[in-house]
Amino acid sequence: MNVLFVLIPASLFLSGLGLCAFLWTVKNMQYDDTEGSSARILLDEEDLQHGNADDTGR
C-alpha cells in the first residue's frame, strides 16, 4: 500500500512530462509537413544532392 504513495505521483509526473513534450512539438510545428517525408523517401540520394527532384532528366 505504501508503494502507491510513490507510484501515483511518479506516474502523474511522467504523464505531465509527456504532455509538455507533446505540446512543445505542436508549438514548434513538428507535425505540419505530413507529406514531405513520405515523398522524400522515394527520391534517390543523387537526385537530392544535384537538386534534380523530378525524374524528367533520366
PDB file of N, CA, C and O in Angstrom:
ATOM      1  N   MET A   1       0.819  -1.197   0.000  1.00  0.00           N
ATOM      2  CA  MET A   1       0.000   0.000   0.000  1.00  0.00           C
ATOM      3  C   MET A   1       0.865   1.265   0.000  1.00  0.00           C
ATOM      4  O   MET A   1       0.518   2.265  -0.629  1.00  0.00           O
ATOM      5  N   ASN A   2       1.988   1.207   0.709  1.00  0.00           N
ATOM      6  CA  ASN A   2       2.862   2.377   0.766  1.00  0.00           C
ATOM      7  C   ASN A   2       3.507   2.670  -0.576  1.00  0.00           C
ATOM      8  O   ASN A   2       3.876   3.810  -0.860  1.00  0.00           O
ATOM      9  N   VAL A   3       3.641   1.641  -1.400  1.00  0.00           N
ATOM     10  CA  VAL A   3       4.264   1.847  -2.696  1.00  0.00           C
ATOM     11  C   VAL A   3       3.377   2.717  -3.594  1.00  0.00           C
ATOM     12  O   VAL A   3       3.884   3.370  -4.507  1.00  0.00           O
ATOM     13  N   LEU A   4       2.079   2.735  -3.351  1.00  0.00           N
ATOM     14  CA  LEU A   4       1.175   3.575  -4.144  1.00  0.00           C
ATOM     15  C   LEU A   4       1.437   5.058  -3.916  1.00  0.00           C
ATOM     16  O   LEU A   4       1.208   5.879  -4.804  1.00  0.00           O
ATOM     17  N   PHE A   5       1.912   5.396  -2.736  1.00  0.00           N
ATOM     18  CA  PHE A   5       2.223   6.799  -2.448  1.00  0.00           C
ATOM     19  C   PHE A   5       3.432   7.279  -3.247  1.00  0.00           C
ATOM     20  O   PHE A   5       3.646   8.483  -3.382  1.00  0.00           O
ATOM     21  N   VAL A   6       4.208   6.366  -3.765  1.00  0.00           N
ATOM     22  CA  VAL A   6       5.346   6.713  -4.613  1.00  0.00           C
ATOM     23  C   VAL A   6       4.972   6.586  -6.085  1.00  0.00           C
ATOM     24  O   VAL A   6       5.336   7.439  -6.895  1.00  0.00           O
ATOM     25  N   LEU A   7       4.248   5.525  -6.435  1.00  0.00           N
ATOM     26  CA  LEU A   7       3.957   5.261  -7.842  1.00  0.00           C
ATOM     27  C   LEU A   7       2.955   6.240  -8.449  1.00  0.00           C
ATOM     28  O   LEU A   7       3.096   6.628  -9.608  1.00  0.00           O
ATOM     29  N   ILE A   8       1.959   6.637  -7.690  1.00  0.00           N
ATOM     30  CA  ILE A   8       0.949   7.554  -8.241  1.00  0.00           C
ATOM     31  C   ILE A   8       1.556   8.926  -8.548  1.00  0.00           C
ATOM     32  O   ILE A   8       1.348   9.425  -9.654  1.00  0.00           O
ATOM     33  N   PRO A   9       2.288   9.559  -7.641  1.00  0.00           N
ATOM     34  CA  PRO A   9       2.920  10.842  -8.021  1.00  0.00           C
ATOM     35  C   PRO A   9       3.951  10.688  -9.138  1.00  0.00           C
ATOM     36  O   PRO A   9       4.086  11.570  -9.985  1.00  0.00           O
ATOM     37  N   ALA A  10       4.673   9.579  -9.141  1.00  0.00           N
ATOM     38  CA  ALA A  10       5.654   9.371 -10.205  1.00  0.00           C
ATOM     39  C   ALA A  10       4.969   9.236 -11.553  1.00  0.00           C
ATOM     40  O   ALA A  10       5.446   9.790 -12.544  1.00  0.00           O
ATOM     41  N   SER A  11       3.869   8.516 -11.608  1.00  0.00           N
ATOM     42  CA  SER A  11       3.154   8.364 -12.881  1.00  0.00           C
ATOM     43  C   SER A  11       2.505   9.677 -13.309  1.00  0.00           C
ATOM     44  O   SER A  11       2.465   9.980 -14.501  1.00  0.00           O
ATOM     45  N   LEU A  12       2.001  10.454 -12.368  1.00  0.00           N
ATOM     46  CA  LEU A  12       1.441  11.760 -12.719  1.00  0.00           C
ATOM     47  C   LEU A  12       2.527  12.704 -13.233  1.00  0.00           C
ATOM     48  O   LEU A  12       2.292  13.475 -14.163  1.00  0.00           O
ATOM     49  N   PHE A  13       3.704  12.644 -12.634  1.00  0.00           N
ATOM     50  CA  PHE A  13       4.814  13.481 -13.096  1.00  0.00           C
ATOM     51  C   PHE A  13       5.249  13.090 -14.498  1.00  0.00           C
ATOM     52  O   PHE A  13       5.465  13.956 -15.346  1.00  0.00           O
ATOM     53  N   LEU A  14       5.380  11.804 -14.747  1.00  0.00           N
ATOM     54  CA  LEU A  14       5.819  11.345 -16.073  1.00  0.00           C
ATOM     55  C   LEU A  14       4.778  11.626 -17.144  1.00  0.00           C
ATOM     56  O   LEU A  14       5.128  11.970 -18.273  1.00  0.00           O
ATOM     57  N   SER A  15       3.506  11.483 -16.804  1.00  0.00           N
ATOM     58  CA  SER A  15       2.470  11.796 -17.798  1.00  0.00           C
ATOM     59  C   SER A  15       2.424  13.294 -18.068  1.00  0.00           C
ATOM     60  O   SER A  15       2.186  13.700 -19.206  1.00  0.00           O
ATOM     61  N   GLY A  16       2.641  14.116 -17.067  1.00  0.00           N
ATOM     62  CA  GLY A  16       2.714  15.564 -17.276  1.00  0.00           C
ATOM     63  C   GLY A  16       3.912  15.951 -18.120  1.00  0.00           C
ATOM     64  O   GLY A  16       3.835  16.856 -18.951  1.00  0.00           O
ATOM     65  N   LEU A  17       5.021  15.259 -17.901  1.00  0.00           N
ATOM     66  CA  LEU A  17       6.215  15.497 -18.704  1.00  0.00           C
ATOM     67  C   LEU A  17       5.976  15.124 -20.167  1.00  0.00           C
ATOM     68  O   LEU A  17       6.417  15.832 -21.072  1.00  0.00           O
ATOM     69  N   GLY A  18       5.284  14.019 -20.392  1.00  0.00           N
ATOM     70  CA  GLY A  18       4.945  13.615 -21.757  1.00  0.00           C
ATOM     71  C   GLY A  18       3.991  14.595 -22.420  1.00  0.00           C
ATOM     72  O   GLY A  18       4.122  14.891 -23.608  1.00  0.00           O
ATOM     73  N   LEU A  19       3.042  15.094 -21.659  1.00  0.00           N
ATOM     74  CA  LEU A  19       2.111  16.083 -22.198  1.00  0.00           C
ATOM     75  C   LEU A  19       2.833  17.375 -22.557  1.00  0.00           C
ATOM     76  O   LEU A  19       2.547  17.980 -23.590  1.00  0.00           O
ATOM     77  N   CYS A  20       3.761  17.796 -21.715  1.00  0.00           N
ATOM     78  CA  CYS A  20       4.543  19.003 -22.017  1.00  0.00           C
ATOM     79  C   CYS A  20       5.395  18.804 -23.269  1.00  0.00           C
ATOM     80  O   CYS A  20       5.523  19.719 -24.083  1.00  0.00           O
ATOM     81  N   ALA A  21       5.971  17.628 -23.425  1.00  0.00           N
ATOM     82  CA  ALA A  21       6.778  17.351 -24.620  1.00  0.00           C
ATOM     83  C   ALA A  21       5.909  17.355 -25.871  1.00  0.00           C
ATOM     84  O   ALA A  21       6.326  17.866 -26.910  1.00  0.00           O
ATOM     85  N   PHE A  22       4.716  16.796 -25.783  1.00  0.00           N
ATOM     86  CA  PHE A  22       3.806  16.800 -26.923  1.00  0.00           C
ATOM     87  C   PHE A  22       3.380  18.214 -27.284  1.00  0.00           C
ATOM     88  O   PHE A  22       3.365  18.577 -28.460  1.00  0.00           O
ATOM     89  N   LEU A  23       3.035  19.012 -26.286  1.00  0.00           N
ATOM     90  CA  LEU A  23       2.624  20.387 -26.562  1.00  0.00           C
ATOM     91  C   LEU A  23       3.775  21.207 -27.126  1.00  0.00           C
ATOM     92  O   LEU A  23       3.551  22.104 -27.940  1.00  0.00           O
ATOM     93  N   TRP A  24       5.006  20.915 -26.706  1.00  0.00           N
ATOM     94  CA  TRP A  24       6.163  21.611 -27.260  1.00  0.00           C
ATOM     95  C   TRP A  24       6.327  21.281 -28.739  1.00  0.00           C
ATOM     96  O   TRP A  24       6.630  22.166 -29.540  1.00  0.00           O
ATOM     97  N   THR A  25       6.129  20.009 -29.112  1.00  0.00           N
ATOM     98  CA  THR A  25       6.270  19.639 -30.518  1.00  0.00           C
ATOM     99  C   THR A  25       5.173  20.265 -31.371  1.00  0.00           C
ATOM    100  O   THR A  25       5.419  20.638 -32.518  1.00  0.00           O
ATOM    101  N   VAL A  26       3.976  20.384 -30.829  1.00  0.00           N
ATOM    102  CA  VAL A  26       2.894  21.040 -31.574  1.00  0.00           C
ATOM    103  C   VAL A  26       3.192  22.523 -31.730  1.00  0.00           C
ATOM    104  O   VAL A  26       2.970  23.097 -32.796  1.00  0.00           O
ATOM    105  N   LYS A  27       3.697  23.145 -30.664  1.00  0.00           N
ATOM    106  CA  LYS A  27       4.014  24.570 -30.712  1.00  0.00           C
ATOM    107  C   LYS A  27       5.124  24.868 -31.713  1.00  0.00           C
ATOM    108  O   LYS A  27       5.098  25.911 -32.367  1.00  0.00           O
ATOM    109  N   ASN A  28       6.092  23.976 -31.843  1.00  0.00           N
ATOM    110  CA  ASN A  28       7.202  24.166 -32.769  1.00  0.00           C
ATOM    111  C   ASN A  28       6.925  23.595 -34.150  1.00  0.00           C
ATOM    112  O   ASN A  28       7.850  23.441 -34.947  1.00  0.00           O
ATOM    113  N   MET A  29       5.688  23.281 -34.446  1.00  0.00           N
ATOM    114  CA  MET A  29       5.203  22.862 -35.763  1.00  0.00           C
ATOM    115  C   MET A  29       5.932  21.633 -36.293  1.00  0.00           C
ATOM    116  O   MET A  29       6.330  21.602 -37.457  1.00  0.00           O
ATOM    117  N   GLN A  30       6.108  20.631 -35.455  1.00  0.00           N
ATOM    118  CA  GLN A  30       6.772  19.406 -35.867  1.00  0.00           C
ATOM    119  C   GLN A  30       5.870  18.521 -36.733  1.00  0.00           C
ATOM    120  O   GLN A  30       6.367  17.648 -37.445  1.00  0.00           O
ATOM    121  N   TYR A  31       4.559  18.735 -36.680  1.00  0.00           N
ATOM    122  CA  TYR A  31       3.624  17.873 -37.384  1.00  0.00           C
ATOM    123  C   TYR A  31       3.019  18.535 -38.618  1.00  0.00           C
ATOM    124  O   TYR A  31       2.042  18.024 -39.164  1.00  0.00           O
ATOM    125  N   ASP A  32       3.570  19.646 -39.065  1.00  0.00           N
ATOM    126  CA  ASP A  32       2.977  20.371 -40.188  1.00  0.00           C
ATOM    127  C   ASP A  32       3.236  19.717 -41.536  1.00  0.00           C
ATOM    128  O   ASP A  32       2.347  19.716 -42.387  1.00  0.00           O
ATOM    129  N   ASP A  33       4.401  19.171 -41.757  1.00  0.00           N
ATOM    130  CA  ASP A  33       4.749  18.600 -43.055  1.00  0.00           C
ATOM    131  C   ASP A  33       4.501  17.092 -43.027  1.00  0.00           C
ATOM    132  O   ASP A  33       5.415  16.312 -42.759  1.00  0.00           O
ATOM    133  N   THR A  34       3.275  16.693 -43.302  1.00  0.00           N
ATOM    134  CA  THR A  34       2.948  15.268 -43.268  1.00  0.00           C
ATOM    135  C   THR A  34       3.252  14.574 -44.585  1.00  0.00           C
ATOM    136  O   THR A  34       3.382  13.350 -44.608  1.00  0.00           O
ATOM    137  N   GLU A  35       3.369  15.305 -45.672  1.00  0.00           N
ATOM    138  CA  GLU A  35       3.612  14.708 -46.982  1.00  0.00           C
ATOM    139  C   GLU A  35       5.087  14.699 -47.368  1.00  0.00           C
ATOM    140  O   GLU A  35       5.491  13.890 -48.203  1.00  0.00           O
ATOM    141  N   GLY A  36       5.890  15.565 -46.791  1.00  0.00           N
ATOM    142  CA  GLY A  36       7.276  15.712 -47.216  1.00  0.00           C
ATOM    143  C   GLY A  36       8.113  14.463 -47.015  1.00  0.00           C
ATOM    144  O   GLY A  36       8.827  14.053 -47.929  1.00  0.00           O
ATOM    145  N   SER A  37       8.045  13.857 -45.858  1.00  0.00           N
ATOM    146  CA  SER A  37       8.877  12.687 -45.583  1.00  0.00           C
ATOM    147  C   SER A  37       8.470  11.487 -46.426  1.00  0.00           C
ATOM    148  O   SER A  37       9.319  10.715 -46.872  1.00  0.00           O
ATOM    149  N   SER A  38       7.191  11.335 -46.639  1.00  0.00           N
ATOM    150  CA  SER A  38       6.742  10.192 -47.436  1.00  0.00           C
ATOM    151  C   SER A  38       7.141  10.346 -48.901  1.00  0.00           C
ATOM    152  O   SER A  38       7.382   9.344 -49.574  1.00  0.00           O
ATOM    153  N   ALA A  39       7.215  11.550 -49.402  1.00  0.00           N
ATOM    154  CA  ALA A  39       7.654  11.761 -50.783  1.00  0.00           C
ATOM    155  C   ALA A  39       9.175  11.751 -50.882  1.00  0.00           C
ATOM    156  O   ALA A  39       9.724  11.322 -51.897  1.00  0.00           O
ATOM    157  N   ARG A  40       9.857  12.214 -49.852  1.00  0.00           N
ATOM    158  CA  ARG A  40      11.309  12.303 -49.869  1.00  0.00           C
ATOM    159  C   ARG A  40      11.969  10.933 -49.857  1.00  0.00           C
ATOM    160  O   ARG A  40      13.067  10.772 -50.390  1.00  0.00           O
ATOM    161  N   ILE A  41      11.317   9.948 -49.260  1.00  0.00           N
ATOM    162  CA  ILE A  41      11.923   8.620 -49.181  1.00  0.00           C
ATOM    163  C   ILE A  41      11.962   7.945 -50.550  1.00  0.00           C
ATOM    164  O   ILE A  41      12.750   7.022 -50.755  1.00  0.00           O
ATOM    165  N   LEU A  42      11.139   8.381 -51.475  1.00  0.00           N
ATOM    166  CA  LEU A  42      11.098   7.785 -52.806  1.00  0.00           C
ATOM    167  C   LEU A  42      12.159   8.345 -53.735  1.00  0.00           C
ATOM    168  O   LEU A  42      12.428   7.753 -54.780  1.00  0.00           O
ATOM    169  N   LEU A  43      12.764   9.458 -53.390  1.00  0.00           N
ATOM    170  CA  LEU A  43      13.762  10.091 -54.240  1.00  0.00           C
ATOM    171  C   LEU A  43      15.124   9.440 -54.032  1.00  0.00           C
ATOM    172  O   LEU A  43      15.438   8.965 -52.941  1.00  0.00           O
ATOM    173  N   ASP A  44      15.919   9.425 -55.079  1.00  0.00           N
ATOM    174  CA  ASP A  44      17.286   8.912 -54.977  1.00  0.00           C
ATOM    175  C   ASP A  44      18.158   9.944 -54.290  1.00  0.00           C
ATOM    176  O   ASP A  44      17.883  11.142 -54.347  1.00  0.00           O
ATOM    177  N   GLU A  45      19.216   9.468 -53.637  1.00  0.00           N
ATOM    178  CA  GLU A  45      20.121  10.380 -52.951  1.00  0.00           C
ATOM    179  C   GLU A  45      20.884  11.260 -53.932  1.00  0.00           C
ATOM    180  O   GLU A  45      21.149  12.427 -53.640  1.00  0.00           O
ATOM    181  N   GLU A  46      21.235  10.724 -55.075  1.00  0.00           N
ATOM    182  CA  GLU A  46      21.981  11.528 -56.043  1.00  0.00           C
ATOM    183  C   GLU A  46      21.104  12.630 -56.627  1.00  0.00           C
ATOM    184  O   GLU A  46      21.611  13.695 -56.981  1.00  0.00           O
ATOM    185  N   ASP A  47      19.796  12.395 -56.735  1.00  0.00           N
ATOM    186  CA  ASP A  47      18.900  13.451 -57.197  1.00  0.00           C
ATOM    187  C   ASP A  47      18.819  14.568 -56.176  1.00  0.00           C
ATOM    188  O   ASP A  47      18.742  15.743 -56.537  1.00  0.00           O
ATOM    189  N   LEU A  48      18.834  14.210 -54.913  1.00  0.00           N
ATOM    190  CA  LEU A  48      18.771  15.232 -53.871  1.00  0.00           C
ATOM    191  C   LEU A  48      20.059  16.039 -53.803  1.00  0.00           C
ATOM    192  O   LEU A  48      20.018  17.236 -53.516  1.00  0.00           O
ATOM    193  N   GLN A  49      21.197  15.413 -54.059  1.00  0.00           N
ATOM    194  CA  GLN A  49      22.469  16.110 -53.996  1.00  0.00           C
ATOM    195  C   GLN A  49      22.639  17.076 -55.160  1.00  0.00           C
ATOM    196  O   GLN A  49      23.224  18.147 -54.998  1.00  0.00           O
ATOM    197  N   HIS A  50      22.135  16.709 -56.321  1.00  0.00           N
ATOM    198  CA  HIS A  50      22.271  17.557 -57.501  1.00  0.00           C
ATOM    199  C   HIS A  50      21.104  18.510 -57.685  1.00  0.00           C
ATOM    200  O   HIS A  50      21.129  19.348 -58.587  1.00  0.00           O
ATOM    201  N   GLY A  51      20.100  18.399 -56.862  1.00  0.00           N
ATOM    202  CA  GLY A  51      18.963  19.298 -56.958  1.00  0.00           C
ATOM    203  C   GLY A  51      17.930  18.880 -57.990  1.00  0.00           C
ATOM    204  O   GLY A  51      17.023  19.654 -58.295  1.00  0.00           O
ATOM    205  N   ASN A  52      18.043  17.685 -58.531  1.00  0.00           N
ATOM    206  CA  ASN A  52      17.076  17.184 -59.519  1.00  0.00           C
ATOM    207  C   ASN A  52      16.053  16.336 -58.799  1.00  0.00           C
ATOM    208  O   ASN A  52      16.232  15.127 -58.655  1.00  0.00           O
ATOM    209  N   ALA A  53      14.990  16.956 -58.350  1.00  0.00           N
ATOM    210  CA  ALA A  53      13.977  16.231 -57.588  1.00  0.00           C
ATOM    211  C   ALA A  53      12.968  15.529 -58.490  1.00  0.00           C
ATOM    212  O   ALA A  53      12.221  14.663 -58.035  1.00  0.00           O
ATOM    213  N   ASP A  54      12.946  15.906 -59.777  1.00  0.00           N
ATOM    214  CA  ASP A  54      11.992  15.260 -60.678  1.00  0.00           C
ATOM    215  C   ASP A  54      12.712  14.222 -61.533  1.00  0.00           C
ATOM    216  O   ASP A  54      13.941  14.226 -61.613  1.00  0.00           O
ATOM    217  N   ASP A  55      11.964  13.350 -62.159  1.00  0.00           N
ATOM    218  CA  ASP A  55      12.533  12.290 -62.976  1.00  0.00           C
ATOM    219  C   ASP A  55      12.563  12.640 -64.452  1.00  0.00           C
ATOM    220  O   ASP A  55      12.673  11.734 -65.277  1.00  0.00           O
ATOM    221  N   THR A  56      12.471  13.906 -64.825  1.00  0.00           N
ATOM    222  CA  THR A  56      12.422  14.275 -66.235  1.00  0.00           C
ATOM    223  C   THR A  56      13.801  14.204 -66.888  1.00  0.00           C
ATOM    224  O   THR A  56      13.884  14.107 -68.112  1.00  0.00           O
ATOM    225  N   GLY A  57      14.879  14.249 -66.116  1.00  0.00           N
ATOM    226  CA  GLY A  57      16.215  14.245 -66.672  1.00  0.00           C
ATOM    227  C   GLY A  57      16.747  12.848 -66.985  1.00  0.00           C
ATOM    228  O   GLY A  57      17.864  12.740 -67.492  1.00  0.00           O
ATOM    229  N   ARG A  58      16.032  11.814 -66.719  1.00  0.00           N
ATOM    230  CA  ARG A  58      16.531  10.447 -66.950  1.00  0.00           C
ATOM    231  C   ARG A  58      16.126   9.903 -68.269  1.00  0.00           C
ATOM    232  O   ARG A  58      16.471   8.769 -68.602  1.00  0.00           O
TER     233      ARG A  58
END
